[in-house]
Amino acid sequence: MLETLSVALPSLEDVPVELTNELARMSGLSNEALWEAARSVMPAKEQTRLRTLSSAQHKRALKPFELQTLNELRKEYGRFTLRKAQAYALLRQRGLYSPAAA
C-alpha cells in the first residue's frame, strides 16, 4: 500500500510552503475536523468548470484566460487531494480509518 501511495501521490517538493505548513498543522485537528477534511469535496461549480476546460483543451487551444483558470483549478484540485490524503493518513494513524473497511 505504501509503495502504491508513494508512486500515486505527488512529491511534496513542488508543494508551496504555506500548504506544507497547513498539512503539518492538521495533526493538531480533532478527529471530527479530520473526518470533515477527509470527506470534503471541491465545490460542484469548480468541478464542472475544471471538467469543461479540460475537455475543451483536448479539442482546441484554450484562450489565455481559460488556460489560467484551468491551471488555477488544477492547483486547487491538487490542494484538495493533498488535504484529503493527509486527513485520511492522520485518521489511520489514530486507528480511526482502515482503507480495507472503507
N, C-alpha and C positions, 0 to 999 in steps of 0.2 A: 504494500500500500504506500509506504513512504517513498519507495522508488518511483511509483507512478506519479505521486504528487510532485516530487522533485522535477520530473520531466514536464508535467502538465502546468504547473504554476510558473508564472513569470519570475525572473530573477528580481530580487529586491534592490539590486544595484541601480536599476533605472527608476526606482520609485522616489518621488520627491521627498525631501527630508521631513516636511510637515506631515505627510501621510505616514511615513515610517514612524514618526513620533506618535501619531494618532493610534496606529496599530499597537505600539508598545503600551500606550496608556489603557488600552482595552482590557489589560489584565486586572485592572482595578475595578472593572464594572461588575455589577451584581449579576447573578445568574439570569434574572429576568431581563436585564438590559442586553445581555449577550444573546439570549433567545430572540429578542426583538431584532437585533442586528443580523442574526443568522437567517431569520425569516424575511428580512426586508427585501423589497424588490424595487427596481428602478421604476419611476412613475410611468404609467401606460403611455402617456403622450410622448415622453422621451424615447421609450422603446419603439413606438411606432415610427417616430422620426428617424431613429437610427436604422431600422429595417428599410424604410423607404429610401433613405440616402445611400445605404449600402447596395441596395438593389439597383438604384439609378446609376451608381458608379460602375457597375458591371455592364451597363447598356450604353453609357455615354460619358463624356468628360463633364465633371461637375464644375459649376461656376465657382469662383473663388469663395464666395460667402457660404456656399453649400459645403465645400470641402472643409472650410474652417469649422462649420457646425458639426460635420461628421467627425472630424478629429476631436473636437471637444466632447461629443457624445461618447466616442470610443474611450477616451480617457476617463470619463465619469463611470462608464460601464466597468472599466478596469478597477477603479477605486471601489465600486460596489462589490465586485468579485473578491478583491483582497480583504475588505472588511468582513464579508460573509465567511471567507475561509478562516480568517483569524478568530472570529467568534466561534465557529464550529471547532477549531483546534483547542481553544480555551475550554469550551464545554466538554470536550473529550478528556482533556487533562483533569478536569474536575469530576470526571466519571458520570457526566450527565448526558453524554451523547455517544452512541455507538453506530457507525455507518451501517453495520450489518442489521441493526434493528430499525433503521430508517426506511 
